[in-house]
Amino acid sequence: MLVQLQYLRAVAALMVVYFHAILQLAKVNPAVDATAFLYGETGVDIFFVLSGFVMWLTTSGRAMSPSDFARRRIRRIIPLYWLATLFSAAVALVAPSLLKSTVFDLPHLIASLMFLPWANAADPSTITPVVVPGWTLNYEMFFYFVFALLLPLSEARRIPAMFAVFAVILIACRLLPETTATRFYGQPIMLEFLAGVVLGWLYGQKVLLPNRWAWAALATGFVFLFVNEALMPPESRFYAWGIPAIFIIYGAVSIDFSRLPVLAWLNYLGDCSYSIYITHAFTLAFLRVASDRLPIGILQQPLLFVVLALVLSSIGGAIVHEITTPRRKVAVAGRPPA
């Protein structure tokens, strides 16, 4: 089992939680210069490269129809996401003051449930769904859609076909009149999925880095990920943040983690990473509301707030994971859980 992918899932999810916790802290305590500690958005780039890698690895060498692939993805993604979306919409309708980034808007809600890019009614300048972190799932589901359509092709033709399809999409979005869809799908961040697919192919061909270089690639990737996040804007994320993420994934899968002790808690958080990612916005909203109700200053301490955000988001995600995933599938040796 590629336990290192579980570790990376956990780390990426907690990076995103930390990033949003810092943003929330700036609202709770405006006196704190939160931007000086604003890191973790790049966890999304790790997720995207990792997603392409896992999709290739879990379908390579297996007879899988597009419908079977779609059924697996839908079963994993939709139930929790729809539940979180409907819950957020209900809160926005009944108690709008509790959510700062969501207002109830029926077209926006329908688009969110259908994974369609839509301007957020609370902030029309952003293309985000009702559950704001779900913007990444809009990309994920589009990638799954294209990936599923190309599954009938032979593996030798599948990767070139994916590059061709995404190249056409990106070029078309730049040439067509600007709309919400062309703005959203015209972002080169989608190429991070393709980079993960290529890494999955390299892993399947056993084209891996020597152990020493693998550890160097892993460490270098994380160093440049944090450095570039501080220096480069999100508009340059495909190469400034995506390339370090590629180094991280390629370095990690090249290392034989079977010779190392398993970090059970981190492995488990990897299992819970999707639940943590989807539900952490509710945990942060709870902390923000609690900071208004508790005696002045208790939750305005930056370190305490961030630690509570990470711990409670992990606990909340784990509880939701256990409720929504009663039976955990065991990964086949050499393949991560899909």
Phi and psi restraints in degrees (value plus and minus 20) as a CYANA .aco file:
   2 LEU   PHI    -101.6   -61.6
   2 LEU   PSI      58.6    98.6
   3 VAL   PHI     -84.9   -44.9
   3 VAL   PSI     -45.0    -5.0
   4 GLN   PHI     -84.0   -44.0
   4 GLN   PSI     -46.3    -6.3
   5 LEU   PHI     -91.1   -51.1
   5 LEU   PSI     -54.2   -14.2
   6 GLN   PHI     -84.1   -44.1
   6 GLN   PSI     -62.0   -22.0
   7 TYR   PHI     -80.4   -40.4
   7 TYR   PSI     -65.0   -25.0
   8 LEU   PHI     -86.4   -46.4
   8 LEU   PSI     -55.6   -15.6
   9 ARG   PHI     -79.7   -39.7
   9 ARG   PSI     -66.2   -26.2
  10 ALA   PHI     -83.6   -43.6
  10 ALA   PSI     -66.9   -26.9
  11 VAL   PHI     -81.9   -41.9
  11 VAL   PSI     -63.9   -23.9
  12 ALA   PHI     -82.9   -42.9
  12 ALA   PSI     -62.8   -22.8
  13 ALA   PHI     -83.7   -43.7
  13 ALA   PSI     -63.3   -23.3
  14 LEU   PHI     -90.5   -50.5
  14 LEU   PSI     -49.5    -9.5
  15 MET   PHI     -82.5   -42.5
  15 MET   PSI     -63.8   -23.8
  16 VAL   PHI     -86.6   -46.6
  16 VAL   PSI     -60.4   -20.4
  17 VAL   PHI     -79.7   -39.7
  17 VAL   PSI     -65.2   -25.2
  18 TYR   PHI     -80.4   -40.4
  18 TYR   PSI     -64.9   -24.9
  19 PHE   PHI     -77.7   -37.7
  19 PHE   PSI     -68.4   -28.4
  20 HIS   PHI     -92.1   -52.1
  20 HIS   PSI     -48.3    -8.3
  21 ALA   PHI     -85.3   -45.3
  21 ALA   PSI     -60.3   -20.3
  22 ILE   PHI     -84.8   -44.8
  22 ILE   PSI     -61.3   -21.3
  23 LEU   PHI     -82.3   -42.3
  23 LEU   PSI     -60.5   -20.5
  24 GLN   PHI     -88.8   -48.8
  24 GLN   PSI     -56.0   -16.0
  25 LEU   PHI     -81.4   -41.4
  25 LEU   PSI     -55.9   -15.9
  26 ALA   PHI     -83.4   -43.4
  26 ALA   PSI     -48.5    -8.5
  27 LYS   PHI    -100.9   -60.9
  27 LYS   PSI     -56.4   -16.4
  28 VAL   PHI     -91.2   -51.2
  28 VAL   PSI     -61.2   -21.2
  29 ASN   PHI    -154.1  -114.1
  29 ASN   PSI      65.5   105.5
  30 PRO   PHI     -80.2   -40.2
  30 PRO   PSI     -37.3     2.7
  31 ALA   PHI     -92.3   -52.3
  31 ALA   PSI     -38.4     1.6
  32 VAL   PHI    -105.2   -65.2
  32 VAL   PSI     111.3   151.3
  33 ASP   PHI    -101.7   -61.7
  33 ASP   PSI      61.3   101.3
  34 ALA   PHI     -85.7   -45.7
  34 ALA   PSI     -47.6    -7.6
  35 THR   PHI     -82.5   -42.5
  35 THR   PSI     -42.9    -2.9
  36 ALA   PHI     -89.7   -49.7
  36 ALA   PSI     -37.5     2.5
  37 PHE   PHI    -140.1  -100.1
  37 PHE   PSI      -0.9    39.1
  38 LEU   PHI    -105.1   -65.1
  38 LEU   PSI      74.0   114.0
  39 TYR   PHI    -152.8  -112.8
  39 TYR   PSI     146.8   186.8
  40 GLY   PHI      91.7   131.7
  40 GLY   PSI     -33.9     6.1
  41 GLU   PHI     -80.7   -40.7
  41 GLU   PSI     -46.3    -6.3
  42 THR   PHI     -92.1   -52.1
  42 THR   PSI     -26.5    13.5
  43 GLY   PHI     -78.1   -38.1
  43 GLY   PSI     -50.5   -10.5
  44 VAL   PHI     -82.1   -42.1
  44 VAL   PSI     -60.7   -20.7
  45 ASP   PHI     -86.0   -46.0
  45 ASP   PSI     -56.9   -16.9
  46 ILE   PHI     -82.5   -42.5
  46 ILE   PSI     -63.6   -23.6
  47 PHE   PHI     -79.0   -39.0
  47 PHE   PSI     -63.4   -23.4
  48 PHE   PHI     -86.2   -46.2
  48 PHE   PSI     -66.8   -26.8
  49 VAL   PHI     -83.5   -43.5
  49 VAL   PSI     -62.2   -22.2
  50 LEU   PHI     -82.1   -42.1
  50 LEU   PSI     -58.1   -18.1
  51 SER   PHI     -83.3   -43.3
  51 SER   PSI     -65.7   -25.7
  52 GLY   PHI     -81.6   -41.6
  52 GLY   PSI     -60.9   -20.9
  53 PHE   PHI     -80.8   -40.8
  53 PHE   PSI     -68.9   -28.9
  54 VAL   PHI     -86.2   -46.2
  54 VAL   PSI     -60.2   -20.2
  55 MET   PHI     -82.7   -42.7
  55 MET   PSI     -60.1   -20.1
  56 TRP   PHI     -88.8   -48.8
  56 TRP   PSI     -65.5   -25.5
  57 LEU   PHI     -86.2   -46.2
  57 LEU   PSI     -54.7   -14.7
  58 THR   PHI    -104.1   -64.1
  58 THR   PSI     -26.3    13.7
  59 THR   PHI    -136.3   -96.3
  59 THR   PSI     -39.2     0.8
  60 SER   PHI     -84.7   -44.7
  60 SER   PSI     112.3   152.3
  61 GLY   PHI      54.7    94.7
  61 GLY   PSI      -7.7    32.3
  62 ARG   PHI    -147.1  -107.1
  62 ARG   PSI     121.6   161.6
  63 ALA   PHI    -101.2   -61.2
  63 ALA   PSI      87.4   127.4
  64 MET   PHI    -156.3  -116.3
  64 MET   PSI     104.1   144.1
  65 SER   PHI    -100.5   -60.5
  65 SER   PSI     138.6   178.6
  66 PRO   PHI     -76.1   -36.1
  66 PRO   PSI     -57.2   -17.2
  67 SER   PHI     -88.3   -48.3
  67 SER   PSI     -59.6   -19.6
  68 ASP   PHI     -84.1   -44.1
  68 ASP   PSI     -62.8   -22.8
  69 PHE   PHI     -81.7   -41.7
  69 PHE   PSI     -67.0   -27.0
  70 ALA   PHI     -82.5   -42.5
  70 ALA   PSI     -59.4   -19.4
  71 ARG   PHI     -82.6   -42.6
  71 ARG   PSI     -61.7   -21.7
  72 ARG   PHI     -84.7   -44.7
  72 ARG   PSI     -63.7   -23.7
  73 ARG   PHI     -86.1   -46.1
  73 ARG   PSI     -62.9   -22.9
  74 ILE   PHI     -82.8   -42.8
  74 ILE   PSI     -63.1   -23.1
  75 ARG   PHI     -84.4   -44.4
  75 ARG   PSI     -51.7   -11.7
  76 ARG   PHI    -103.5   -63.5
  76 ARG   PSI     -58.0   -18.0
  77 ILE   PHI    -112.5   -72.5
  77 ILE   PSI     -68.3   -28.3
  78 ILE   PHI     -90.4   -50.4
  78 ILE   PSI     -67.6   -27.6
  79 PRO   PHI     -73.6   -33.6
  79 PRO   PSI     -72.6   -32.6
  80 LEU   PHI     -86.8   -46.8
  80 LEU   PSI     -61.3   -21.3
  81 TYR   PHI     -86.0   -46.0
  81 TYR   PSI     -62.5   -22.5
  82 TRP   PHI     -84.6   -44.6
  82 TRP   PSI     -61.1   -21.1
  83 LEU   PHI     -80.7   -40.7
  83 LEU   PSI     -65.9   -25.9
  84 ALA   PHI     -85.0   -45.0
  84 ALA   PSI     -58.8   -18.8
  85 THR   PHI     -85.5   -45.5
  85 THR   PSI     -67.1   -27.1
  86 LEU   PHI     -85.8   -45.8
  86 LEU   PSI     -57.4   -17.4
  87 PHE   PHI     -84.1   -44.1
  87 PHE   PSI     -64.5   -24.5
  88 SER   PHI     -82.1   -42.1
  88 SER   PSI     -62.5   -22.5
  89 ALA   PHI     -83.4   -43.4
  89 ALA   PSI     -59.5   -19.5
  90 ALA   PHI     -85.4   -45.4
  90 ALA   PSI     -62.6   -22.6
  91 VAL   PHI     -84.3   -44.3
  91 VAL   PSI     -61.4   -21.4
  92 ALA   PHI     -82.7   -42.7
  92 ALA   PSI     -50.2   -10.2
  93 LEU   PHI    -100.5   -60.5
  93 LEU   PSI     -63.1   -23.1
  94 VAL   PHI    -107.3   -67.3
  94 VAL   PSI     -61.8   -21.8
  95 ALA   PHI    -156.2  -116.2
  95 ALA   PSI      51.2    91.2
  96 PRO   PHI     -80.3   -40.3
  96 PRO   PSI     -43.1    -3.1
  97 SER   PHI     -89.2   -49.2
  97 SER   PSI     -37.8     2.2
  98 LEU   PHI     -95.6   -55.6
  98 LEU   PSI     -47.5    -7.5
  99 LEU   PHI    -134.9   -94.9
  99 LEU   PSI     105.3   145.3
 100 LYS   PHI    -110.7   -70.7
 100 LYS   PSI     -41.5    -1.5
 101 SER   PHI    -129.0   -89.0
 101 SER   PSI      -8.7    31.3
 102 THR   PHI    -161.4  -121.4
 102 THR   PSI     113.7   153.7
 103 VAL   PHI    -147.1  -107.1
 103 VAL   PSI     133.4   173.4
 104 PHE   PHI     -94.8   -54.8
 104 PHE   PSI     103.9   143.9
 105 ASP   PHI    -168.2  -128.2
 105 ASP   PSI      95.5   135.5
 106 LEU   PHI     -80.3   -40.3
 106 LEU   PSI     -68.0   -28.0
 107 PRO   PHI     -78.8   -38.8
 107 PRO   PSI     -59.6   -19.6
 108 HIS   PHI     -84.0   -44.0
 108 HIS   PSI     -60.0   -20.0
 109 LEU   PHI     -83.4   -43.4
 109 LEU   PSI     -66.4   -26.4
 110 ILE   PHI     -82.9   -42.9
 110 ILE   PSI     -63.6   -23.6
 111 ALA   PHI     -82.0   -42.0
 111 ALA   PSI     -58.6   -18.6
 112 SER   PHI     -83.2   -43.2
 112 SER   PSI     -63.3   -23.3
 113 LEU   PHI     -86.4   -46.4
 113 LEU   PSI     -47.9    -7.9
 114 MET   PHI    -114.0   -74.0
 114 MET   PSI     -16.0    24.0
 115 PHE   PHI      40.5    80.5
 115 PHE   PSI      17.0    57.0
 116 LEU   PHI    -122.3   -82.3
 116 LEU   PSI     118.1   158.1
 117 PRO   PHI     -84.7   -44.7
 117 PRO   PSI     114.6   154.6
 118 TRP   PHI    -172.7  -132.7
 118 TRP   PSI     118.5   158.5
 119 ALA   PHI     -83.4   -43.4
 119 ALA   PSI     111.1   151.1
 120 ASN   PHI     -89.7   -49.7
 120 ASN   PSI     106.3   146.3
 121 ALA   PHI     -81.6   -41.6
 121 ALA   PSI     -46.4    -6.4
 122 ALA   PHI     -97.6   -57.6
 122 ALA   PSI     -46.0    -6.0
 123 ASP   PHI    -170.7  -130.7
 123 ASP   PSI      68.1   108.1
 124 PRO   PHI     -79.3   -39.3
 124 PRO   PSI     -34.2     5.8
 125 SER   PHI     -96.3   -56.3
 125 SER   PSI     -33.4     6.6
 126 THR   PHI    -129.5   -89.5
 126 THR   PSI     125.9   165.9
 127 ILE   PHI    -125.1   -85.1
 127 ILE   PSI      65.2   105.2
 128 THR   PHI    -156.0  -116.0
 128 THR   PSI     129.3   169.3
 129 PRO   PHI     -99.6   -59.6
 129 PRO   PSI    -195.1  -155.1
 130 VAL   PHI     -77.7   -37.7
 130 VAL   PSI     -68.6   -28.6
 131 VAL   PHI    -108.1   -68.1
 131 VAL   PSI      81.7   121.7
 132 VAL   PHI     -73.1   -33.1
 132 VAL   PSI     -64.3   -24.3
 133 PRO   PHI     -81.5   -41.5
 133 PRO   PSI     -32.7     7.3
 134 GLY   PHI     -88.9   -48.9
 134 GLY   PSI     -24.7    15.3
 135 TRP   PHI     -78.3   -38.3
 135 TRP   PSI     -51.1   -11.1
 136 THR   PHI     -88.1   -48.1
 136 THR   PSI     -52.3   -12.3
 137 LEU   PHI     -90.1   -50.1
 137 LEU   PSI     -48.5    -8.5
 138 ASN   PHI     -81.2   -41.2
 138 ASN   PSI     -60.6   -20.6
 139 TYR   PHI     -89.0   -49.0
 139 TYR   PSI     -64.2   -24.2
 140 GLU   PHI     -77.5   -37.5
 140 GLU   PSI     -68.7   -28.7
 141 MET   PHI     -86.2   -46.2
 141 MET   PSI     -54.8   -14.8
 142 PHE   PHI     -86.0   -46.0
 142 PHE   PSI     -62.6   -22.6
 143 PHE   PHI     -81.6   -41.6
 143 PHE   PSI     -63.5   -23.5
 144 TYR   PHI     -80.9   -40.9
 144 TYR   PSI     -59.5   -19.5
 145 PHE   PHI     -80.7   -40.7
 145 PHE   PSI     -68.8   -28.8
 146 VAL   PHI     -85.5   -45.5
 146 VAL   PSI     -63.2   -23.2
 147 PHE   PHI     -79.8   -39.8
 147 PHE   PSI     -63.3   -23.3
 148 ALA   PHI     -84.4   -44.4
 148 ALA   PSI     -62.0   -22.0
 149 LEU   PHI     -82.5   -42.5
 149 LEU   PSI     -49.2    -9.2
 150 LEU   PHI    -113.1   -73.1
 150 LEU   PSI     -22.4    17.6
 151 LEU   PHI     -80.3   -40.3
 151 LEU   PSI     -54.7   -14.7
 152 PRO   PHI     -83.6   -43.6
 152 PRO   PSI     -38.6     1.4
 153 LEU   PHI     -91.6   -51.6
 153 LEU   PSI     136.2   176.2
 154 SER   PHI     -85.8   -45.8
 154 SER   PSI     134.3   174.3
 155 GLU   PHI     -80.7   -40.7
 155 GLU   PSI     -51.0   -11.0
 156 ALA   PHI     -85.0   -45.0
 156 ALA   PSI     -49.0    -9.0
 157 ARG   PHI    -118.3   -78.3
 157 ARG   PSI     -33.8     6.2
 158 ARG   PHI     -86.8   -46.8
 158 ARG   PSI     -67.1   -27.1
 159 ILE   PHI     -86.2   -46.2
 159 ILE   PSI     -68.1   -28.1
 160 PRO   PHI     -77.3   -37.3
 160 PRO   PSI     -57.7   -17.7
 161 ALA   PHI     -84.8   -44.8
 161 ALA   PSI     -59.4   -19.4
 162 MET   PHI     -83.8   -43.8
 162 MET   PSI     -63.2   -23.2
 163 PHE   PHI     -82.0   -42.0
 163 PHE   PSI     -61.0   -21.0
 164 ALA   PHI     -84.1   -44.1
 164 ALA   PSI     -64.7   -24.7
 165 VAL   PHI     -82.0   -42.0
 165 VAL   PSI     -68.4   -28.4
 166 PHE   PHI     -89.8   -49.8
 166 PHE   PSI     -51.3   -11.3
 167 ALA   PHI     -84.5   -44.5
 167 ALA   PSI     -63.5   -23.5
 168 VAL   PHI     -82.7   -42.7
 168 VAL   PSI     -62.6   -22.6
 169 ILE   PHI     -82.2   -42.2
 169 ILE   PSI     -67.4   -27.4
 170 LEU   PHI     -84.4   -44.4
 170 LEU   PSI     -62.5   -22.5
 171 ILE   PHI     -86.7   -46.7
 171 ILE   PSI     -63.5   -23.5
 172 ALA   PHI     -82.3   -42.3
 172 ALA   PSI     -59.6   -19.6
 173 CYS   PHI     -86.5   -46.5
 173 CYS   PSI     -47.5    -7.5
 174 ARG   PHI    -100.6   -60.6
 174 ARG   PSI     -48.2    -8.2
 175 LEU   PHI    -109.4   -69.4
 175 LEU   PSI     -50.2   -10.2
 176 LEU   PHI     -95.3   -55.3
 176 LEU   PSI     139.2   179.2
 177 PRO   PHI     -76.8   -36.8
 177 PRO   PSI     126.6   166.6
 178 GLU   PHI     -90.2   -50.2
 178 GLU   PSI     106.5   146.5
 179 THR   PHI    -156.1  -116.1
 179 THR   PSI     156.3   196.3
 180 THR   PHI     -80.0   -40.0
 180 THR   PSI     -61.5   -21.5
 181 ALA   PHI     -86.4   -46.4
 181 ALA   PSI     -65.2   -25.2
 182 THR   PHI     -88.5   -48.5
 182 THR   PSI     -54.2   -14.2
 183 ARG   PHI     -84.1   -44.1
 183 ARG   PSI     -60.5   -20.5
 184 PHE   PHI     -95.2   -55.2
 184 PHE   PSI     -72.5   -32.5
 185 TYR   PHI    -101.0   -61.0
 185 TYR   PSI     -26.1    13.9
 186 GLY   PHI    -108.0   -68.0
 186 GLY   PSI     -13.9    26.1
 187 GLN   PHI    -104.6   -64.6
 187 GLN   PSI     109.6   149.6
 188 PRO   PHI     -88.3   -48.3
 188 PRO   PSI     -22.0    18.0
 189 ILE   PHI     -77.5   -37.5
 189 ILE   PSI     -45.2    -5.2
 190 MET   PHI     -84.0   -44.0
 190 MET   PSI     -42.5    -2.5
 191 LEU   PHI     -87.9   -47.9
 191 LEU   PSI     -36.6     3.4
 192 GLU   PHI     -84.3   -44.3
 192 GLU   PSI     -53.3   -13.3
 193 PHE   PHI     -81.3   -41.3
 193 PHE   PSI     -64.4   -24.4
 194 LEU   PHI     -85.1   -45.1
 194 LEU   PSI     -56.4   -16.4
 195 ALA   PHI     -81.2   -41.2
 195 ALA   PSI     -60.6   -20.6
 196 GLY   PHI     -84.1   -44.1
 196 GLY   PSI     -58.7   -18.7
 197 VAL   PHI     -81.2   -41.2
 197 VAL   PSI     -64.4   -24.4
 198 VAL   PHI     -82.1   -42.1
 198 VAL   PSI     -61.3   -21.3
 199 LEU   PHI     -83.4   -43.4
 199 LEU   PSI     -56.8   -16.8
 200 GLY   PHI     -83.3   -43.3
 200 GLY   PSI     -59.7   -19.7
 201 TRP   PHI     -85.2   -45.2
 201 TRP   PSI     -64.1   -24.1
 202 LEU   PHI     -81.0   -41.0
 202 LEU   PSI     -60.3   -20.3
 203 TYR   PHI     -83.4   -43.4
 203 TYR   PSI     -63.5   -23.5
 204 GLY   PHI     -83.2   -43.2
 204 GLY   PSI     -51.5   -11.5
 205 GLN   PHI    -105.9   -65.9
 205 GLN   PSI     -18.8    21.2
 206 LYS   PHI      41.3    81.3
 206 LYS   PSI      12.3    52.3
 207 VAL   PHI    -113.8   -73.8
 207 VAL   PSI      68.0   108.0
 208 LEU   PHI    -142.6  -102.6
 208 LEU   PSI     143.0   183.0
 209 LEU   PHI     -98.0   -58.0
 209 LEU   PSI     125.8   165.8
 210 PRO   PHI     -77.8   -37.8
 210 PRO   PSI     134.1   174.1
 211 ASN   PHI     -74.5   -34.5
 211 ASN   PSI     -64.3   -24.3
 212 ARG   PHI     -83.8   -43.8
 212 ARG   PSI     -63.4   -23.4
 213 TRP   PHI     -90.9   -50.9
 213 TRP   PSI     -50.2   -10.2
 214 ALA   PHI     -85.4   -45.4
 214 ALA   PSI     -65.1   -25.1
 215 TRP   PHI     -84.0   -44.0
 215 TRP   PSI     -57.6   -17.6
 216 ALA   PHI     -85.1   -45.1
 216 ALA   PSI     -61.3   -21.3
 217 ALA   PHI     -84.8   -44.8
 217 ALA   PSI     -60.6   -20.6
 218 LEU   PHI     -83.1   -43.1
 218 LEU   PSI     -67.9   -27.9
 219 ALA   PHI     -86.8   -46.8
 219 ALA   PSI     -63.8   -23.8
 220 THR   PHI     -82.2   -42.2
 220 THR   PSI     -60.6   -20.6
 221 GLY   PHI     -79.2   -39.2
 221 GLY   PSI     -65.9   -25.9
 222 PHE   PHI     -87.8   -47.8
 222 PHE   PSI     -59.1   -19.1
 223 VAL   PHI     -81.6   -41.6
 223 VAL   PSI     -69.7   -29.7
 224 PHE   PHI     -90.6   -50.6
 224 PHE   PSI     -47.0    -7.0
 225 LEU   PHI     -82.5   -42.5
 225 LEU   PSI     -66.4   -26.4
 226 PHE   PHI     -92.8   -52.8
 226 PHE   PSI     -59.7   -19.7
 227 VAL   PHI     -84.1   -44.1
 227 VAL   PSI     -67.6   -27.6
 228 ASN   PHI     -87.8   -47.8
 228 ASN   PSI     -51.6   -11.6
 229 GLU   PHI     -84.2   -44.2
 229 GLU   PSI     -53.3   -13.3
 230 ALA   PHI     -97.6   -57.6
 230 ALA   PSI     -50.5   -10.5
 231 LEU   PHI    -121.9   -81.9
 231 LEU   PSI     -47.2    -7.2
 232 MET   PHI    -131.3   -91.3
 232 MET   PSI     120.7   160.7
 233 PRO   PHI     -96.1   -56.1
 233 PRO   PSI     141.7   181.7
 234 PRO   PHI     -78.1   -38.1
 234 PRO   PSI     -45.1    -5.1
 235 GLU   PHI     -82.2   -42.2
 235 GLU   PSI     -42.9    -2.9
 236 SER   PHI    -125.2   -85.2
 236 SER   PSI       1.4    41.4
 237 ARG   PHI     -86.2   -46.2
 237 ARG   PSI     -48.8    -8.8
 238 PHE   PHI     -78.5   -38.5
 238 PHE   PSI     -66.0   -26.0
 239 TYR   PHI    -114.5   -74.5
 239 TYR   PSI     -53.8   -13.8
 240 ALA   PHI     -96.5   -56.5
 240 ALA   PSI     -54.2   -14.2
 241 TRP   PHI    -129.7   -89.7
 241 TRP   PSI     -52.3   -12.3
 242 GLY   PHI     -89.1   -49.1
 242 GLY   PSI     -62.4   -22.4
 243 ILE   PHI     -82.9   -42.9
 243 ILE   PSI     -66.1   -26.1
 244 PRO   PHI     -78.7   -38.7
 244 PRO   PSI     -56.7   -16.7
 245 ALA   PHI     -83.2   -43.2
 245 ALA   PSI     -57.0   -17.0
 246 ILE   PHI     -83.3   -43.3
 246 ILE   PSI     -63.8   -23.8
 247 PHE   PHI     -78.5   -38.5
 247 PHE   PSI     -63.1   -23.1
 248 ILE   PHI     -81.9   -41.9
 248 ILE   PSI     -69.6   -29.6
 249 ILE   PHI     -85.8   -45.8
 249 ILE   PSI     -66.0   -26.0
 250 TYR   PHI     -85.0   -45.0
 250 TYR   PSI     -61.0   -21.0
 251 GLY   PHI     -83.7   -43.7
 251 GLY   PSI     -63.5   -23.5
 252 ALA   PHI     -84.8   -44.8
 252 ALA   PSI     -64.0   -24.0
 253 VAL   PHI     -95.4   -55.4
 253 VAL   PSI     -34.9     5.1
 254 SER   PHI    -102.7   -62.7
 254 SER   PSI     -34.4     5.6
 255 ILE   PHI    -110.0   -70.0
 255 ILE   PSI     117.0   157.0
 256 ASP   PHI    -105.6   -65.6
 256 ASP   PSI      73.1   113.1
 257 PHE   PHI     -96.7   -56.7
 257 PHE   PSI     -28.5    11.5
 258 SER   PHI     -86.6   -46.6
 258 SER   PSI     -38.2     1.8
 259 ARG   PHI    -109.2   -69.2
 259 ARG   PSI     -22.6    17.4
 260 LEU   PHI    -129.1   -89.1
 260 LEU   PSI     132.9   172.9
 261 PRO   PHI     -81.4   -41.4
 261 PRO   PSI     121.5   161.5
 262 VAL   PHI    -101.4   -61.4
 262 VAL   PSI     107.9   147.9
 263 LEU   PHI    -106.3   -66.3
 263 LEU   PSI      73.4   113.4
 264 ALA   PHI     -79.0   -39.0
 264 ALA   PSI     -60.0   -20.0
 265 TRP   PHI     -87.2   -47.2
 265 TRP   PSI     -57.9   -17.9
 266 LEU   PHI     -93.8   -53.8
 266 LEU   PSI     -55.8   -15.8
 267 ASN   PHI     -82.4   -42.4
 267 ASN   PSI     -60.9   -20.9
 268 TYR   PHI     -87.7   -47.7
 268 TYR   PSI     -60.6   -20.6
 269 LEU   PHI     -83.7   -43.7
 269 LEU   PSI     -49.1    -9.1
 270 GLY   PHI     -83.6   -43.6
 270 GLY   PSI     -60.8   -20.8
 271 ASP   PHI     -79.2   -39.2
 271 ASP   PSI     -58.0   -18.0
 272 CYS   PHI    -109.2   -69.2
 272 CYS   PSI     -18.8    21.2
 273 SER   PHI     -79.1   -39.1
 273 SER   PSI     -59.3   -19.3
 274 TYR   PHI     -85.7   -45.7
 274 TYR   PSI     -63.9   -23.9
 275 SER   PHI     -83.9   -43.9
 275 SER   PSI     -60.0   -20.0
 276 ILE   PHI     -82.5   -42.5
 276 ILE   PSI     -63.8   -23.8
 277 TYR   PHI     -83.3   -43.3
 277 TYR   PSI     -62.7   -22.7
 278 ILE   PHI     -95.1   -55.1
 278 ILE   PSI     -56.1   -16.1
 279 THR   PHI    -116.3   -76.3
 279 THR   PSI     -30.5     9.5
 280 HIS   PHI     -86.3   -46.3
 280 HIS   PSI     -45.0    -5.0
 281 ALA   PHI     -82.5   -42.5
 281 ALA   PSI     -54.6   -14.6
 282 PHE   PHI     -90.8   -50.8
 282 PHE   PSI     -58.0   -18.0
 283 THR   PHI     -83.1   -43.1
 283 THR   PSI     -63.2   -23.2
 284 LEU   PHI     -87.3   -47.3
 284 LEU   PSI     -56.7   -16.7
 285 ALA   PHI     -84.4   -44.4
 285 ALA   PSI     -59.0   -19.0
 286 PHE   PHI     -81.7   -41.7
 286 PHE   PSI     -63.4   -23.4
 287 LEU   PHI     -85.1   -45.1
 287 LEU   PSI     -57.8   -17.8
 288 ARG   PHI     -84.9   -44.9
 288 ARG   PSI     -64.2   -24.2
 289 VAL   PHI     -85.4   -45.4
 289 VAL   PSI     -61.0   -21.0
 290 ALA   PHI     -82.9   -42.9
 290 ALA   PSI     -55.1   -15.1
 291 SER   PHI     -85.4   -45.4
 291 SER   PSI     -46.5    -6.5
 292 ASP   PHI     -99.6   -59.6
 292 ASP   PSI     -43.0    -3.0
 293 ARG   PHI    -114.7   -74.7
 293 ARG   PSI     -50.6   -10.6
 294 LEU   PHI    -100.1   -60.1
 294 LEU   PSI     145.2   185.2
 295 PRO   PHI     -73.2   -33.2
 295 PRO   PSI     127.3   167.3
 296 ILE   PHI     -75.8   -35.8
 296 ILE   PSI     111.4   151.4
 297 GLY   PHI      75.2   115.2
 297 GLY   PSI     -37.3     2.7
 298 ILE   PHI     -81.7   -41.7
 298 ILE   PSI     -71.7   -31.7
 299 LEU   PHI    -114.2   -74.2
 299 LEU   PSI     -12.6    27.4
 300 GLN   PHI    -112.4   -72.4
 300 GLN   PSI     -22.0    18.0
 301 GLN   PHI     -93.7   -53.7
 301 GLN   PSI      99.0   139.0
 302 PRO   PHI     -73.6   -33.6
 302 PRO   PSI     -68.7   -28.7
 303 LEU   PHI     -83.3   -43.3
 303 LEU   PSI     -66.1   -26.1
 304 LEU   PHI     -82.0   -42.0
 304 LEU   PSI     -63.5   -23.5
 305 PHE   PHI     -82.2   -42.2
 305 PHE   PSI     -66.5   -26.5
 306 VAL   PHI     -87.1   -47.1
 306 VAL   PSI     -63.0   -23.0
 307 VAL   PHI     -81.9   -41.9
 307 VAL   PSI     -65.3   -25.3
 308 LEU   PHI     -82.0   -42.0
 308 LEU   PSI     -58.6   -18.6
 309 ALA   PHI     -81.2   -41.2
 309 ALA   PSI     -65.3   -25.3
 310 LEU   PHI     -87.7   -47.7
 310 LEU   PSI     -65.0   -25.0
 311 VAL   PHI     -88.7   -48.7
 311 VAL   PSI     -69.7   -29.7
 312 LEU   PHI     -88.7   -48.7
 312 LEU   PSI     -54.6   -14.6
 313 SER   PHI     -85.1   -45.1
 313 SER   PSI     -58.1   -18.1
 314 SER   PHI     -87.3   -47.3
 314 SER   PSI     -63.9   -23.9
 315 ILE   PHI     -85.2   -45.2
 315 ILE   PSI     -66.1   -26.1
 316 GLY   PHI     -81.9   -41.9
 316 GLY   PSI     -62.6   -22.6
 317 GLY   PHI     -84.0   -44.0
 317 GLY   PSI     -58.3   -18.3
 318 ALA   PHI     -85.6   -45.6
 318 ALA   PSI     -61.2   -21.2
 319 ILE   PHI     -83.2   -43.2
 319 ILE   PSI     -66.1   -26.1
 320 VAL   PHI     -83.4   -43.4
 320 VAL   PSI     -59.4   -19.4
 321 HIS   PHI     -80.8   -40.8
 321 HIS   PSI     -64.3   -24.3
 322 GLU   PHI     -86.1   -46.1
 322 GLU   PSI     -55.0   -15.0
 323 ILE   PHI     -92.4   -52.4
 323 ILE   PSI     -61.1   -21.1
 324 THR   PHI    -110.1   -70.1
 324 THR   PSI     -33.7     6.3
 325 THR   PHI    -147.6  -107.6
 325 THR   PSI      55.9    95.9
 326 PRO   PHI     -85.7   -45.7
 326 PRO   PSI     -50.0   -10.0
 327 ARG   PHI    -143.3  -103.3
 327 ARG   PSI      97.0   137.0
 328 ARG   PHI    -107.5   -67.5
 328 ARG   PSI     110.3   150.3
 329 LYS   PHI     -98.6   -58.6
 329 LYS   PSI     124.2   164.2
 330 VAL   PHI    -111.7   -71.7
 330 VAL   PSI     109.3   149.3
 331 ALA   PHI     -91.8   -51.8
 331 ALA   PSI     122.5   162.5
 332 VAL   PHI     -92.6   -52.6
 332 VAL   PSI     123.9   163.9
 333 ALA   PHI     -74.0   -34.0
 333 ALA   PSI     111.4   151.4
 334 GLY   PHI      65.4   105.4
 334 GLY   PSI     -28.7    11.3
 335 ARG   PHI    -143.3  -103.3
 335 ARG   PSI     112.9   152.9
 336 PRO   PHI     -95.5   -55.5
 336 PRO   PSI     137.9   177.9
 337 PRO   PHI     -81.2   -41.2
 337 PRO   PSI     116.8   156.8
